[in-house]
Amino acid sequence: MTTMRQTWAVTRYEFRMQIRKRSLWITTATLAVVITLTQGDRGPRHLPPGTPPREVMADWALLMSILLPIGFGMVLADRLTRDRRLGLASLLESLPTGRGALVAGKYLGGLTSTAVPAALVLLTAAAGETANRHDPALFAWAAVAFALITLPGLAFVTAFALVCPLLTTAPLFRVLFVGYWFWGNMLNPDLLPSMTGTLLTPLGDYPATWLMGERALYAGADGWLEFLRPHPGGTAALLAIALLLLLSVPPLALAPALLRRRNLSA
């Protein structure tokens, strides 16, 4: 069996297993409802009539990116550690699937399985906005906003949620991840050194700013680490997307060696 077929087989299995988990859907629905109801008067529900659909759906995508990735990170945190806990590590080692294909398949399966509910949330928002604004273009812009704002951050979160628990534990990672999320995405960079509003922020500030035509959250704001906050625009948005995707590669490349070390020490 070729590596590509091995990866595809693991991806399909992982996707089917994850997409059926009640915790994934309950977490997504709960966080989506909470952020929708608490968005305040600056949220997308309060945008004036006549607002371009591009801005409306970019605002919705950014809003959902505030909380949904936290839930996805929690759900994915045990995907590489649970095999040893369930006594499956030796069985997996005996299969012809290499560790690289196993990690890649679990990553792609985890990414796609969390992308589905995230996309459905945006499509639901587009349906509600279409009923009020009578503009079917909202669905097309929902797809664009998902691809540019949601998906790169989700790729970043999935990689680290899979691999970091190999260095710590899944419970500890979940605690640290929540702390990182609020420190690195929503803390005012004037207060403390923070990744908030930088090109490395998985929240999607820069792509959202590009689509909305105005600064989203702290993209390009003054403060600590200002050299990582260039002026928002199309080039900066594409650079932010590229950097998030590139940052997903090192942990995935390191994962096979970490798996081998854990299995040897078991």
C-alpha positions in Angstrom: 0.0 0.0 0.0 1.5 3.4 -1.0 1.9 6.2 1.5 -0.8 8.2 -0.2 -3.3 5.3 0.1 -2.3 4.8 3.7 -2.9 8.5 4.4 -6.2 8.5 2.6 -7.4 5.4 4.5 -6.5 7.0 7.9 -8.1 10.3 6.8 -11.4 8.6 6.0 -11.4 6.6 9.2 -10.5 9.6 11.3 -13.1 11.8 9.6 -15.9 9.3 10.0 -15.1 8.7 13.7 -14.8 12.4 14.5 -17.8 13.6 12.6 -20.0 11.2 14.5 -18.9 12.5 17.9 -21.7 14.2 19.8 -19.2 16.3 21.7 -18.0 18.0 18.5 -21.5 19.0 17.5 -22.7 19.9 21.0 -19.5 22.1 21.6 -19.9 23.8 18.2 -23.6 24.6 18.6 -23.1 25.8 22.2 -20.2 28.1 21.4 -21.9 29.4 18.3 -25.1 30.2 20.1 -23.2 31.9 23.0 -21.1 34.1 20.8 -24.2 35.0 18.7 -26.3 36.0 21.7 -23.4 38.0 23.4 -21.9 39.7 20.4 -23.1 43.2 21.5 -24.1 46.1 19.3 -20.9 46.0 17.2 -21.6 42.5 16.0 -22.7 41.5 12.5 -26.4 41.2 13.5 -26.4 45.0 13.9 -24.8 46.0 10.7 -27.0 48.6 8.9 -29.1 47.7 5.8 -27.1 48.0 2.6 -23.9 46.7 4.1 -22.0 44.8 1.3 -22.4 41.0 1.8 -18.6 40.7 1.8 -18.4 42.7 5.0 -21.4 41.0 6.6 -20.0 37.5 6.2 -16.4 38.5 7.0 -17.8 39.9 10.3 -19.6 36.7 11.0 -16.5 34.6 10.2 -14.4 36.7 12.6 -17.0 36.5 15.3 -17.2 32.7 15.2 -13.4 32.5 15.1 -13.3 34.0 18.6 -14.7 30.9 20.3 -15.2 28.0 18.0 -11.4 27.1 17.7 -11.3 26.7 21.4 -13.9 23.9 21.2 -12.2 22.3 18.2 -8.8 22.3 20.1 -10.5 20.6 23.1 -12.0 17.9 20.9 -8.8 17.1 19.0 -6.4 17.2 21.9 -6.4 13.4 22.5 -6.4 12.1 19.0 -2.7 11.0 19.0 -2.5 10.2 22.7 -5.6 8.0 23.1 -4.1 5.1 21.1 -1.6 4.2 23.9 -4.3 4.9 26.6 -6.6 2.4 24.9 -3.9 -0.1 24.3 -3.9 0.3 20.5 -0.4 1.6 20.1 1.1 -1.9 19.6 -1.6 -2.8 17.1 -1.0 0.3 15.1 2.7 -0.4 15.1 2.1 -3.8 13.5 0.1 -2.4 10.6 1.8 -1.5 7.3 0.8 2.2 7.9 3.9 4.3 8.6 3.9 6.9 11.4 4.1 9.7 8.9 0.9 8.5 7.1 -0.8 8.0 10.4 -0.1 11.5 11.6 -1.0 13.0 8.2 -4.2 11.1 8.1 -5.2 12.0 11.6 -4.4 15.6 10.8 -6.4 15.8 7.6 -9.3 13.8 9.1 -9.4 16.1 12.2 -9.2 19.2 10.1 -12.0 18.2 7.7 -14.2 16.9 10.5 -14.0 20.2 12.4 -14.2 22.3 9.2 -17.6 20.8 8.4 -19.5 22.1 11.5 -17.6 25.4 11.2 -18.7 25.8 7.6 -22.3 24.9 8.5 -22.3 27.6 11.2 -21.3 30.2 8.6 -23.9 28.9 6.1 -26.6 29.1 8.9 -25.5 32.7 9.5 -25.7 33.4 5.8 -29.2 31.9 5.6 -30.4 34.2 8.5 -28.8 37.2 6.9 -30.3 36.4 3.5 -33.8 36.2 5.1 -33.2 39.8 6.4 -31.2 41.3 3.6 -32.6 39.4 0.6 -29.1 39.1 -0.9 -28.2 35.5 -2.1 -24.6 36.7 -2.6 -24.2 36.2 1.1 -23.8 32.5 0.6 -20.9 33.0 -1.8 -19.2 35.4 0.5 -19.7 32.9 3.4 -17.6 30.4 1.4 -14.9 33.1 0.7 -14.9 34.2 4.4 -14.6 30.6 5.5 -11.7 29.9 3.2 -9.7 33.1 4.1 -10.6 33.7 7.7 -11.7 30.4 9.3 -9.8 27.6 7.5 -6.1 28.9 8.0 -6.6 29.3 11.7 -8.3 25.9 11.9 -5.3 24.3 10.1 -3.0 25.9 12.7 -5.1 24.9 15.7 -5.5 21.3 14.5 -1.8 20.8 14.1 -0.9 22.0 17.5 -3.9 20.3 19.2 -2.8 16.9 17.8 0.9 17.2 18.5 1.4 19.3 21.7 -0.4 16.7 24.0 2.5 14.3 23.0 4.8 16.7 24.9 2.5 17.3 27.8 -0.8 15.6 28.4 -4.2 16.2 26.8 -5.8 17.8 30.0 -2.8 20.0 30.5 -2.8 21.1 26.9 -6.4 22.0 27.1 -5.7 24.3 30.0 -2.7 25.9 28.4 -4.5 26.2 25.1 -7.3 28.3 26.6 -4.8 30.5 28.2 -2.9 30.9 25.0 -6.0 31.7 23.0 -7.1 34.6 25.1 -3.5 35.9 25.5 -2.5 35.5 21.9 -5.7 36.6 20.2 -7.7 39.0 22.3 -5.4 40.7 24.8 -4.8 44.3 24.0 -1.1 44.4 22.8 -0.6 47.7 24.6 -0.9 46.0 27.9 1.5 43.1 27.7 3.6 41.4 25.1 1.1 39.4 23.0 0.7 37.8 19.6 -2.7 39.6 19.3 -3.2 41.3 16.0 -0.1 40.0 14.5 0.4 38.0 11.2 0.6 34.9 13.4 -2.8 35.3 15.0 -5.1 32.3 14.0 -8.2 34.4 14.8 -8.0 35.8 11.2 -7.7 39.5 11.9 -5.8 40.3 8.7 -8.0 38.5 6.2 -11.1 39.8 8.0 -9.7 43.4 7.7 -9.0 42.8 4.0 -12.6 41.7 3.4 -14.3 44.2 5.7 -12.4 47.2 4.5 -11.7 48.4 8.0 -9.5 47.2 10.9 -10.8 44.1 12.6 -9.9 43.8 16.3 -6.2 44.5 16.7 -4.8 43.9 13.2 -1.9 46.3 12.7 -2.4 47.9 16.1 0.4 49.6 18.0 1.9 47.9 21.0 4.4 45.2 21.9 5.8 43.2 19.0 4.7 45.9 16.6 7.1 44.6 13.9 4.7 41.6 13.5 1.8 44.0 12.8 2.2 45.5 9.3 -0.4 47.8 7.9 -3.4 45.7 7.0 -4.1 45.1 3.3 -4.3 42.4 0.7 -0.6 41.5 0.8 -0.6 41.3 4.6 -3.7 39.1 4.6 -2.2 36.6 2.2 1.0 36.7 4.2 -0.9 35.9 7.4 -2.6 33.0 5.7 0.6 31.6 4.3 2.4 31.9 7.7 -0.4 30.1 9.6 -0.2 27.2 7.0 3.6 27.1 7.2 3.5 27.0 11.0 1.3 23.9 10.9 4.1 21.9 9.2 6.8 21.8 12.0 4.7 20.1 14.6 3.4 17.6 12.1 6.9 16.8 11.0 7.9 16.3 14.6 5.0 14.1 15.5 6.3 10.7 14.1 9.4 11.0 16.3 7.4 11.9 19.3 5.1 8.9 18.8 8.0 6.6 18.5 9.5 7.9 21.7 6.3 7.5 23.6 5.8 4.0 22.3 9.3 3.0 23.3 8.9 4.4 26.8 5.5 2.8 27.3 
